[in-house]
C-alpha cells in the first residue's frame, strides 16, 4: 500500500486501527447486552447473573487484559 492512501482524512493504517478498536468495542458491548438479556429472560437473579457474567465474560475480559498488558510492556 502506498503512503498516500487516505480514508476520511486518516491514513489507511490509522483508519484500520480506529475501525478495529471501535468495532471490537461495539462487539464487546453487544456481548454484554446478550449476557444481561440472557440472565433477565431466565430470571437468574443476582447470584445467577454474577455467574453468567463471570463464566461468559471471561473471554472478552481476557482479550481486553491482553491489550492492556501489551500496551504496558510496550510490545504492541
PDB file of N, CA, C and O in Angstrom, chain B, residues numbered from 101:
ATOM      1  N   UNK B 101       0.825  -1.187   0.000  1.00  0.00           N
ATOM      2  CA  UNK B 101       0.000   0.000   0.000  1.00  0.00           C
ATOM      3  C   UNK B 101       0.865   1.244   0.000  1.00  0.00           C
ATOM      4  O   UNK B 101       1.877   1.313   0.698  1.00  0.00           O
ATOM      5  N   UNK B 102       0.473   2.194  -0.763  1.00  0.00           N
ATOM      6  CA  UNK B 102       1.199   3.464  -0.814  1.00  0.00           C
ATOM      7  C   UNK B 102       0.860   4.291   0.422  1.00  0.00           C
ATOM      8  O   UNK B 102      -0.199   4.122   1.027  1.00  0.00           O
ATOM      9  N   UNK B 103       1.757   5.171   0.779  1.00  0.00           N
ATOM     10  CA  UNK B 103       1.548   6.012   1.960  1.00  0.00           C
ATOM     11  C   UNK B 103       0.537   7.121   1.718  1.00  0.00           C
ATOM     12  O   UNK B 103       0.126   7.786   2.668  1.00  0.00           O
ATOM     13  N   UNK B 104       0.125   7.341   0.471  1.00  0.00           N
ATOM     14  CA  UNK B 104      -0.799   8.427   0.173  1.00  0.00           C
ATOM     15  C   UNK B 104      -2.259   7.977   0.108  1.00  0.00           C
ATOM     16  O   UNK B 104      -3.102   8.709  -0.412  1.00  0.00           O
ATOM     17  N   UNK B 105      -2.567   6.812   0.614  1.00  0.00           N
ATOM     18  CA  UNK B 105      -3.950   6.335   0.668  1.00  0.00           C
ATOM     19  C   UNK B 105      -4.622   6.900   1.922  1.00  0.00           C
ATOM     20  O   UNK B 105      -4.156   6.687   3.041  1.00  0.00           O
ATOM     21  N   UNK B 106      -5.734   7.631   1.710  1.00  0.00           N
ATOM     22  CA  UNK B 106      -6.431   8.250   2.831  1.00  0.00           C
ATOM     23  C   UNK B 106      -7.911   7.885   2.793  1.00  0.00           C
ATOM     24  O   UNK B 106      -8.523   7.811   1.728  1.00  0.00           O
ATOM     25  N   UNK B 107      -8.468   7.661   3.974  1.00  0.00           N
ATOM     26  CA  UNK B 107      -9.893   7.399   4.130  1.00  0.00           C
ATOM     27  C   UNK B 107     -10.390   8.342   5.212  1.00  0.00           C
ATOM     28  O   UNK B 107      -9.917   8.292   6.348  1.00  0.00           O
ATOM     29  N   UNK B 108     -11.341   9.202   4.867  1.00  0.00           N
ATOM     30  CA  UNK B 108     -11.916  10.167   5.810  1.00  0.00           C
ATOM     31  C   UNK B 108     -10.845  11.012   6.489  1.00  0.00           C
ATOM     32  O   UNK B 108     -10.966  11.322   7.674  1.00  0.00           O
ATOM     33  N   UNK B 109      -9.816  11.383   5.769  1.00  0.00           N
ATOM     34  CA  UNK B 109      -8.764  12.234   6.302  1.00  0.00           C
ATOM     35  C   UNK B 109      -7.724  11.504   7.127  1.00  0.00           C
ATOM     36  O   UNK B 109      -6.805  12.135   7.650  1.00  0.00           O
ATOM     37  N   UNK B 110      -7.843  10.200   7.255  1.00  0.00           N
ATOM     38  CA  UNK B 110      -6.879   9.399   8.009  1.00  0.00           C
ATOM     39  C   UNK B 110      -6.112   8.514   7.037  1.00  0.00           C
ATOM     40  O   UNK B 110      -6.631   8.119   5.993  1.00  0.00           O
ATOM     41  N   UNK B 111      -4.880   8.214   7.394  1.00  0.00           N
ATOM     42  CA  UNK B 111      -4.151   7.256   6.574  1.00  0.00           C
ATOM     43  C   UNK B 111      -4.823   5.895   6.726  1.00  0.00           C
ATOM     44  O   UNK B 111      -5.581   5.668   7.668  1.00  0.00           O
ATOM     45  N   UNK B 112      -4.541   5.006   5.801  1.00  0.00           N
ATOM     46  CA  UNK B 112      -5.183   3.698   5.833  1.00  0.00           C
ATOM     47  C   UNK B 112      -4.900   2.957   7.136  1.00  0.00           C
ATOM     48  O   UNK B 112      -5.791   2.319   7.697  1.00  0.00           O
ATOM     49  N   UNK B 113      -3.662   3.040   7.616  1.00  0.00           N
ATOM     50  CA  UNK B 113      -3.283   2.348   8.857  1.00  0.00           C
ATOM     51  C   UNK B 113      -4.022   2.944  10.054  1.00  0.00           C
ATOM     52  O   UNK B 113      -4.501   2.208  10.917  1.00  0.00           O
ATOM     53  N   UNK B 114      -4.116   4.277  10.110  1.00  0.00           N
ATOM     54  CA  UNK B 114      -4.834   4.931  11.211  1.00  0.00           C
ATOM     55  C   UNK B 114      -6.316   4.575  11.177  1.00  0.00           C
ATOM     56  O   UNK B 114      -6.918   4.291  12.212  1.00  0.00           O
ATOM     57  N   UNK B 115      -6.897   4.593   9.983  1.00  0.00           N
ATOM     58  CA  UNK B 115      -8.307   4.244   9.842  1.00  0.00           C
ATOM     59  C   UNK B 115      -8.566   2.797  10.250  1.00  0.00           C
ATOM     60  O   UNK B 115      -9.546   2.499  10.933  1.00  0.00           O
ATOM     61  N   UNK B 116      -7.675   1.904   9.822  1.00  0.00           N
ATOM     62  CA  UNK B 116      -7.810   0.490  10.157  1.00  0.00           C
ATOM     63  C   UNK B 116      -7.730   0.269  11.666  1.00  0.00           C
ATOM     64  O   UNK B 116      -8.514  -0.502  12.220  1.00  0.00           O
ATOM     65  N   UNK B 117      -6.793   0.936  12.333  1.00  0.00           N
ATOM     66  CA  UNK B 117      -6.636   0.810  13.778  1.00  0.00           C
ATOM     67  C   UNK B 117      -7.867   1.343  14.511  1.00  0.00           C
ATOM     68  O   UNK B 117      -8.356   0.713  15.450  1.00  0.00           O
ATOM     69  N   UNK B 118      -8.368   2.506  14.080  1.00  0.00           N
ATOM     70  CA  UNK B 118      -9.556   3.090  14.695  1.00  0.00           C
ATOM     71  C   UNK B 118     -10.791   2.220  14.472  1.00  0.00           C
ATOM     72  O   UNK B 118     -11.574   2.004  15.397  1.00  0.00           O
ATOM     73  N   UNK B 119     -10.967   1.720  13.249  1.00  0.00           N
ATOM     74  CA  UNK B 119     -12.123   0.878  12.942  1.00  0.00           C
ATOM     75  C   UNK B 119     -12.087  -0.425  13.735  1.00  0.00           C
ATOM     76  O   UNK B 119     -13.126  -0.903  14.190  1.00  0.00           O
ATOM     77  N   UNK B 120     -10.898  -1.001  13.903  1.00  0.00           N
ATOM     78  CA  UNK B 120     -10.776  -2.231  14.681  1.00  0.00           C
ATOM     79  C   UNK B 120     -11.162  -1.990  16.132  1.00  0.00           C
ATOM     80  O   UNK B 120     -11.909  -2.773  16.718  1.00  0.00           O
ATOM     81  N   UNK B 121     -10.653  -0.906  16.713  1.00  0.00           N
ATOM     82  CA  UNK B 121     -10.968  -0.608  18.111  1.00  0.00           C
ATOM     83  C   UNK B 121     -12.457  -0.322  18.308  1.00  0.00           C
ATOM     84  O   UNK B 121     -13.062  -0.807  19.264  1.00  0.00           O
ATOM     85  N   UNK B 122     -13.045   0.462  17.408  1.00  0.00           N
ATOM     86  CA  UNK B 122     -14.475   0.765  17.520  1.00  0.00           C
ATOM     87  C   UNK B 122     -15.325  -0.479  17.280  1.00  0.00           C
ATOM     88  O   UNK B 122     -16.311  -0.702  17.983  1.00  0.00           O
ATOM     89  N   UNK B 123     -14.955  -1.277  16.307  1.00  0.00           N
ATOM     90  CA  UNK B 123     -15.712  -2.490  16.009  1.00  0.00           C
ATOM     91  C   UNK B 123     -15.675  -3.491  17.150  1.00  0.00           C
ATOM     92  O   UNK B 123     -16.701  -4.067  17.511  1.00  0.00           O
ATOM     93  N   UNK B 124     -14.489  -3.700  17.719  1.00  0.00           N
ATOM     94  CA  UNK B 124     -14.381  -4.649  18.835  1.00  0.00           C
ATOM     95  C   UNK B 124     -15.079  -4.123  20.080  1.00  0.00           C
ATOM     96  O   UNK B 124     -15.668  -4.900  20.831  1.00  0.00           O
ATOM     97  N   UNK B 125     -15.021  -2.805  20.312  1.00  0.00           N
ATOM     98  CA  UNK B 125     -15.738  -2.227  21.444  1.00  0.00           C
ATOM     99  C   UNK B 125     -17.231  -2.440  21.291  1.00  0.00           C
ATOM    100  O   UNK B 125     -17.909  -2.814  22.248  1.00  0.00           O
ATOM    101  N   UNK B 126     -17.748  -2.205  20.089  1.00  0.00           N
ATOM    102  CA  UNK B 126     -19.172  -2.434  19.826  1.00  0.00           C
ATOM    103  C   UNK B 126     -19.556  -3.887  19.995  1.00  0.00           C
ATOM    104  O   UNK B 126     -20.613  -4.193  20.548  1.00  0.00           O
ATOM    105  N   UNK B 127     -18.712  -4.782  19.525  1.00  0.00           N
ATOM    106  CA  UNK B 127     -18.984  -6.215  19.655  1.00  0.00           C
ATOM    107  C   UNK B 127     -18.995  -6.650  21.119  1.00  0.00           C
ATOM    108  O   UNK B 127     -19.856  -7.429  21.529  1.00  0.00           O
ATOM    109  N   UNK B 128     -18.048  -6.153  21.905  1.00  0.00           N
ATOM    110  CA  UNK B 128     -17.992  -6.498  23.324  1.00  0.00           C
ATOM    111  C   UNK B 128     -19.215  -5.944  24.060  1.00  0.00           C
ATOM    112  O   UNK B 128     -19.792  -6.633  24.902  1.00  0.00           O
ATOM    113  N   UNK B 129     -19.614  -4.707  23.751  1.00  0.00           N
ATOM    114  CA  UNK B 129     -20.821  -4.149  24.376  1.00  0.00           C
ATOM    115  C   UNK B 129     -22.061  -4.942  23.997  1.00  0.00           C
ATOM    116  O   UNK B 129     -22.955  -5.132  24.821  1.00  0.00           O
ATOM    117  N   UNK B 130     -22.118  -5.406  22.759  1.00  0.00           N
ATOM    118  CA  UNK B 130     -23.242  -6.230  22.325  1.00  0.00           C
ATOM    119  C   UNK B 130     -23.247  -7.569  23.065  1.00  0.00           C
ATOM    120  O   UNK B 130     -24.314  -8.070  23.422  1.00  0.00           O
ATOM    121  N   UNK B 131     -22.073  -8.152  23.299  1.00  0.00           N
ATOM    122  CA  UNK B 131     -21.993  -9.413  24.042  1.00  0.00           C
ATOM    123  C   UNK B 131     -22.417  -9.214  25.490  1.00  0.00           C
ATOM    124  O   UNK B 131     -23.059 -10.090  26.070  1.00  0.00           O
ATOM    125  N   UNK B 132     -22.065  -8.066  26.086  1.00  0.00           N
ATOM    126  CA  UNK B 132     -22.508  -7.760  27.454  1.00  0.00           C
ATOM    127  C   UNK B 132     -24.033  -7.660  27.487  1.00  0.00           C
ATOM    128  O   UNK B 132     -24.669  -8.173  28.408  1.00  0.00           O
ATOM    129  N   UNK B 133     -24.619  -7.004  26.488  1.00  0.00           N
ATOM    130  CA  UNK B 133     -26.073  -6.916  26.414  1.00  0.00           C
ATOM    131  C   UNK B 133     -26.700  -8.298  26.277  1.00  0.00           C
ATOM    132  O   UNK B 133     -27.712  -8.575  26.920  1.00  0.00           O
ATOM    133  N   UNK B 134     -26.126  -9.165  25.461  1.00  0.00           N
ATOM    134  CA  UNK B 134     -26.659 -10.514  25.276  1.00  0.00           C
ATOM    135  C   UNK B 134     -26.616 -11.295  26.583  1.00  0.00           C
ATOM    136  O   UNK B 134     -27.579 -11.980  26.928  1.00  0.00           O
ATOM    137  N   UNK B 135     -25.504 -11.198  27.315  1.00  0.00           N
ATOM    138  CA  UNK B 135     -25.389 -11.905  28.600  1.00  0.00           C
ATOM    139  C   UNK B 135     -26.415 -11.358  29.587  1.00  0.00           C
ATOM    140  O   UNK B 135     -27.072 -12.125  30.291  1.00  0.00           O
ATOM    141  N   UNK B 136     -26.555 -10.027  29.640  1.00  0.00           N
ATOM    142  CA  UNK B 136     -27.536  -9.413  30.551  1.00  0.00           C
ATOM    143  C   UNK B 136     -28.954  -9.859  30.183  1.00  0.00           C
ATOM    144  O   UNK B 136     -29.745 -10.203  31.061  1.00  0.00           O
ATOM    145  N   UNK B 137     -29.273  -9.854  28.885  1.00  0.00           N
ATOM    146  CA  UNK B 137     -30.603 -10.247  28.440  1.00  0.00           C
ATOM    147  C   UNK B 137     -30.864 -11.728  28.730  1.00  0.00           C
ATOM    148  O   UNK B 137     -31.978 -12.104  29.093  1.00  0.00           O
ATOM    149  N   UNK B 138     -29.845 -12.557  28.569  1.00  0.00           N
ATOM    150  CA  UNK B 138     -29.980 -13.978  28.888  1.00  0.00           C
ATOM    151  C   UNK B 138     -30.306 -14.172  30.362  1.00  0.00           C
ATOM    152  O   UNK B 138     -31.167 -14.981  30.709  1.00  0.00           O
ATOM    153  N   UNK B 139     -29.621 -13.433  31.231  1.00  0.00           N
ATOM    154  CA  UNK B 139     -29.892 -13.530  32.660  1.00  0.00           C
ATOM    155  C   UNK B 139     -31.271 -13.009  33.023  1.00  0.00           C
ATOM    156  O   UNK B 139     -31.950 -13.577  33.879  1.00  0.00           O
ATOM    157  N   UNK B 140     -31.685 -11.931  32.375  1.00  0.00           N
ATOM    158  CA  UNK B 140     -33.000 -11.357  32.654  1.00  0.00           C
ATOM    159  C   UNK B 140     -34.112 -12.297  32.195  1.00  0.00           C
ATOM    160  O   UNK B 140     -35.078 -12.521  32.925  1.00  0.00           O
ATOM    161  N   UNK B 141     -33.979 -12.844  30.992  1.00  0.00           N
ATOM    162  CA  UNK B 141     -35.012 -13.725  30.445  1.00  0.00           C
ATOM    163  C   UNK B 141     -35.118 -15.038  31.229  1.00  0.00           C
ATOM    164  O   UNK B 141     -36.201 -15.612  31.341  1.00  0.00           O
ATOM    165  N   UNK B 142     -33.994 -15.507  31.769  1.00  0.00           N
ATOM    166  CA  UNK B 142     -34.027 -16.762  32.520  1.00  0.00           C
ATOM    167  C   UNK B 142     -34.321 -16.539  33.999  1.00  0.00           C
ATOM    168  O   UNK B 142     -34.359 -17.492  34.777  1.00  0.00           O
ATOM    169  N   UNK B 143     -34.533 -15.264  34.393  1.00  0.00           N
ATOM    170  CA  UNK B 143     -34.815 -14.909  35.790  1.00  0.00           C
ATOM    171  C   UNK B 143     -33.738 -15.478  36.719  1.00  0.00           C
ATOM    172  O   UNK B 143     -34.032 -16.132  37.720  1.00  0.00           O
ATOM    173  N   UNK B 144     -32.497 -15.208  36.357  1.00  0.00           N
ATOM    174  CA  UNK B 144     -31.360 -15.783  37.076  1.00  0.00           C
ATOM    175  C   UNK B 144     -31.149 -15.171  38.451  1.00  0.00           C
ATOM    176  O   UNK B 144     -30.584 -15.834  39.321  1.00  0.00           O
ATOM    177  N   UNK B 145     -31.571 -13.955  38.684  1.00  0.00           N
ATOM    178  CA  UNK B 145     -31.328 -13.300  39.969  1.00  0.00           C
ATOM    179  C   UNK B 145     -29.914 -12.746  40.021  1.00  0.00           C
ATOM    180  O   UNK B 145     -29.150 -12.859  39.063  1.00  0.00           O
ATOM    181  N   UNK B 146     -29.581 -12.149  41.146  1.00  0.00           N
ATOM    182  CA  UNK B 146     -28.257 -11.528  41.269  1.00  0.00           C
ATOM    183  C   UNK B 146     -27.133 -12.547  41.217  1.00  0.00           C
ATOM    184  O   UNK B 146     -26.142 -12.353  40.513  1.00  0.00           O
ATOM    185  N   UNK B 147     -27.289 -13.632  41.964  1.00  0.00           N
ATOM    186  CA  UNK B 147     -26.231 -14.634  42.034  1.00  0.00           C
ATOM    187  C   UNK B 147     -26.051 -15.319  40.679  1.00  0.00           C
ATOM    188  O   UNK B 147     -24.923 -15.522  40.229  1.00  0.00           O
ATOM    189  N   UNK B 148     -27.138 -15.667  40.044  1.00  0.00           N
ATOM    190  CA  UNK B 148     -27.069 -16.285  38.729  1.00  0.00           C
ATOM    191  C   UNK B 148     -26.504 -15.339  37.684  1.00  0.00           C
ATOM    192  O   UNK B 148     -25.728 -15.753  36.823  1.00  0.00           O
ATOM    193  N   UNK B 149     -26.890 -14.068  37.753  1.00  0.00           N
ATOM    194  CA  UNK B 149     -26.374 -13.066  36.818  1.00  0.00           C
ATOM    195  C   UNK B 149     -24.875 -12.905  37.003  1.00  0.00           C
ATOM    196  O   UNK B 149     -24.141 -12.754  36.026  1.00  0.00           O
ATOM    197  N   UNK B 150     -24.411 -12.937  38.252  1.00  0.00           N
ATOM    198  CA  UNK B 150     -22.977 -12.842  38.516  1.00  0.00           C
ATOM    199  C   UNK B 150     -22.234 -14.000  37.860  1.00  0.00           C
ATOM    200  O   UNK B 150     -21.186 -13.797  37.247  1.00  0.00           O
ATOM    201  N   UNK B 151     -22.764 -15.197  37.983  1.00  0.00           N
ATOM    202  CA  UNK B 151     -22.106 -16.365  37.386  1.00  0.00           C
ATOM    203  C   UNK B 151     -22.165 -16.331  35.865  1.00  0.00           C
ATOM    204  O   UNK B 151     -21.230 -16.771  35.195  1.00  0.00           O
ATOM    205  N   UNK B 152     -23.254 -15.813  35.320  1.00  0.00           N
ATOM    206  CA  UNK B 152     -23.331 -15.670  33.865  1.00  0.00           C
ATOM    207  C   UNK B 152     -22.242 -14.720  33.361  1.00  0.00           C
ATOM    208  O   UNK B 152     -21.517 -15.036  32.418  1.00  0.00           O
ATOM    209  N   UNK B 153     -22.139 -13.561  33.997  1.00  0.00           N
ATOM    210  CA  UNK B 153     -21.120 -12.608  33.566  1.00  0.00           C
ATOM    211  C   UNK B 153     -19.717 -13.145  33.815  1.00  0.00           C
ATOM    212  O   UNK B 153     -18.815 -12.924  33.007  1.00  0.00           O
ATOM    213  N   UNK B 154     -19.530 -13.841  34.916  1.00  0.00           N
ATOM    214  CA  UNK B 154     -18.214 -14.399  35.202  1.00  0.00           C
ATOM    215  C   UNK B 154     -17.850 -15.486  34.199  1.00  0.00           C
ATOM    216  O   UNK B 154     -16.746 -15.490  33.654  1.00  0.00           O
ATOM    217  N   UNK B 155     -18.765 -16.395  33.960  1.00  0.00           N
ATOM    218  CA  UNK B 155     -18.471 -17.517  33.064  1.00  0.00           C
ATOM    219  C   UNK B 155     -18.401 -17.125  31.609  1.00  0.00           C
ATOM    220  O   UNK B 155     -17.490 -17.547  30.897  1.00  0.00           O
ATOM    221  N   UNK B 156     -19.354 -16.318  31.151  1.00  0.00           N
ATOM    222  CA  UNK B 156     -19.397 -15.969  29.738  1.00  0.00           C
ATOM    223  C   UNK B 156     -18.542 -14.748  29.404  1.00  0.00           C
ATOM    224  O   UNK B 156     -18.159 -14.554  28.251  1.00  0.00           O
ATOM    225  N   UNK B 157     -18.246 -13.937  30.398  1.00  0.00           N
ATOM    226  CA  UNK B 157     -17.487 -12.729  30.143  1.00  0.00           C
ATOM    227  C   UNK B 157     -15.987 -12.890  30.260  1.00  0.00           C
ATOM    228  O   UNK B 157     -15.249 -11.949  29.969  1.00  0.00           O
ATOM    229  N   UNK B 158     -15.516 -14.048  30.674  1.00  0.00           N
ATOM    230  CA  UNK B 158     -14.083 -14.258  30.845  1.00  0.00           C
ATOM    231  C   UNK B 158     -13.333 -14.101  29.525  1.00  0.00           C
ATOM    232  O   UNK B 158     -12.200 -13.619  29.513  1.00  0.00           O
ATOM    233  N   UNK B 159     -13.944 -14.497  28.428  1.00  0.00           N
ATOM    234  CA  UNK B 159     -13.283 -14.413  27.130  1.00  0.00           C
ATOM    235  C   UNK B 159     -12.923 -13.000  26.737  1.00  0.00           C
ATOM    236  O   UNK B 159     -11.774 -12.728  26.389  1.00  0.00           O
ATOM    237  N   UNK B 160     -13.897 -12.086  26.786  1.00  0.00           N
ATOM    238  CA  UNK B 160     -13.560 -10.726  26.377  1.00  0.00           C
ATOM    239  C   UNK B 160     -12.801  -9.970  27.455  1.00  0.00           C
ATOM    240  O   UNK B 160     -12.099  -9.009  27.138  1.00  0.00           O
ATOM    241  N   UNK B 161     -12.914 -10.363  28.708  1.00  0.00           N
ATOM    242  CA  UNK B 161     -12.091  -9.739  29.748  1.00  0.00           C
ATOM    243  C   UNK B 161     -10.623 -10.112  29.511  1.00  0.00           C
ATOM    244  O   UNK B 161      -9.736  -9.274  29.672  1.00  0.00           O
ATOM    245  N   UNK B 162     -10.373 -11.350  29.134  1.00  0.00           N
ATOM    246  CA  UNK B 162      -9.012 -11.774  28.807  1.00  0.00           C
ATOM    247  C   UNK B 162      -8.479 -11.042  27.589  1.00  0.00           C
ATOM    248  O   UNK B 162      -7.305 -10.675  27.541  1.00  0.00           O
ATOM    249  N   UNK B 163      -9.343 -10.829  26.603  1.00  0.00           N
ATOM    250  CA  UNK B 163      -8.928 -10.109  25.397  1.00  0.00           C
ATOM    251  C   UNK B 163      -8.554  -8.670  25.723  1.00  0.00           C
ATOM    252  O   UNK B 163      -7.560  -8.154  25.213  1.00  0.00           O
ATOM    253  N   UNK B 164      -9.349  -8.021  26.572  1.00  0.00           N
ATOM    254  CA  UNK B 164      -9.055  -6.646  26.979  1.00  0.00           C
ATOM    255  C   UNK B 164      -7.775  -6.603  27.811  1.00  0.00           C
ATOM    256  O   UNK B 164      -6.947  -5.709  27.633  1.00  0.00           O
ATOM    257  N   UNK B 165      -7.611  -7.569  28.721  1.00  0.00           N
ATOM    258  CA  UNK B 165      -6.416  -7.619  29.562  1.00  0.00           C
ATOM    259  C   UNK B 165      -5.163  -7.816  28.712  1.00  0.00           C
ATOM    260  O   UNK B 165      -4.117  -7.238  29.006  1.00  0.00           O
ATOM    261  N   UNK B 166      -5.264  -8.629  27.661  1.00  0.00           N
ATOM    262  CA  UNK B 166      -4.125  -8.843  26.768  1.00  0.00           C
ATOM    263  C   UNK B 166      -3.689  -7.535  26.132  1.00  0.00           C
ATOM    264  O   UNK B 166      -2.492  -7.256  26.055  1.00  0.00           O
ATOM    265  N   UNK B 167      -4.638  -6.728  25.675  1.00  0.00           N
ATOM    266  CA  UNK B 167      -4.309  -5.443  25.078  1.00  0.00           C
ATOM    267  C   UNK B 167      -3.661  -4.493  26.065  1.00  0.00           C
ATOM    268  O   UNK B 167      -2.717  -3.782  25.721  1.00  0.00           O
ATOM    269  N   UNK B 168      -4.167  -4.476  27.300  1.00  0.00           N
ATOM    270  CA  UNK B 168      -3.600  -3.596  28.326  1.00  0.00           C
ATOM    271  C   UNK B 168      -2.189  -4.032  28.686  1.00  0.00           C
ATOM    272  O   UNK B 168      -1.303  -3.192  28.837  1.00  0.00           O
ATOM    273  N   UNK B 169      -1.970  -5.333  28.825  1.00  0.00           N
ATOM    274  CA  UNK B 169      -0.634  -5.851  29.163  1.00  0.00           C
ATOM    275  C   UNK B 169       0.350  -5.547  28.039  1.00  0.00           C
ATOM    276  O   UNK B 169       1.489  -5.159  28.302  1.00  0.00           O
ATOM    277  N   UNK B 170      -0.074  -5.719  26.795  1.00  0.00           N
ATOM    278  CA  UNK B 170       0.806  -5.397  25.668  1.00  0.00           C
ATOM    279  C   UNK B 170       1.171  -3.920  25.667  1.00  0.00           C
ATOM    280  O   UNK B 170       2.319  -3.564  25.400  1.00  0.00           O
ATOM    281  N   UNK B 171       0.210  -3.064  25.961  1.00  0.00           N
ATOM    282  CA  UNK B 171       0.476  -1.621  25.981  1.00  0.00           C
ATOM    283  C   UNK B 171       1.436  -1.276  27.122  1.00  0.00           C
ATOM    284  O   UNK B 171       2.341  -0.462  26.939  1.00  0.00           O
ATOM    285  N   UNK B 172       1.250  -1.885  28.296  1.00  0.00           N
ATOM    286  CA  UNK B 172       2.132  -1.604  29.431  1.00  0.00           C
ATOM    287  C   UNK B 172       3.550  -2.076  29.186  1.00  0.00           C
ATOM    288  O   UNK B 172       4.503  -1.415  29.598  1.00  0.00           O
ATOM    289  N   UNK B 173       3.701  -3.209  28.521  1.00  0.00           N
ATOM    290  CA  UNK B 173       5.037  -3.744  28.256  1.00  0.00           C
ATOM    291  C   UNK B 173       5.655  -3.157  26.991  1.00  0.00           C
ATOM    292  O   UNK B 173       6.835  -3.376  26.719  1.00  0.00           O
ATOM    293  N   UNK B 174       4.876  -2.422  26.224  1.00  0.00           N
ATOM    294  CA  UNK B 174       5.392  -1.785  25.028  1.00  0.00           C
ATOM    295  C   UNK B 174       5.669  -2.746  23.887  1.00  0.00           C
ATOM    296  O   UNK B 174       6.560  -2.492  23.076  1.00  0.00           O
ATOM    297  N   UNK B 175       4.935  -3.836  23.804  1.00  0.00           N
ATOM    298  CA  UNK B 175       5.164  -4.834  22.745  1.00  0.00           C
ATOM    299  C   UNK B 175       4.038  -4.818  21.727  1.00  0.00           C
ATOM    300  O   UNK B 175       3.744  -5.846  21.116  1.00  0.00           O
ATOM    301  N   UNK B 176       3.415  -3.690  21.540  1.00  0.00           N
ATOM    302  CA  UNK B 176       2.278  -3.532  20.642  1.00  0.00           C
ATOM    303  C   UNK B 176       2.623  -3.775  19.218  1.00  0.00           C
ATOM    304  O   UNK B 176       1.757  -3.677  18.348  1.00  0.00           O
TER     305      UNK B 176
END
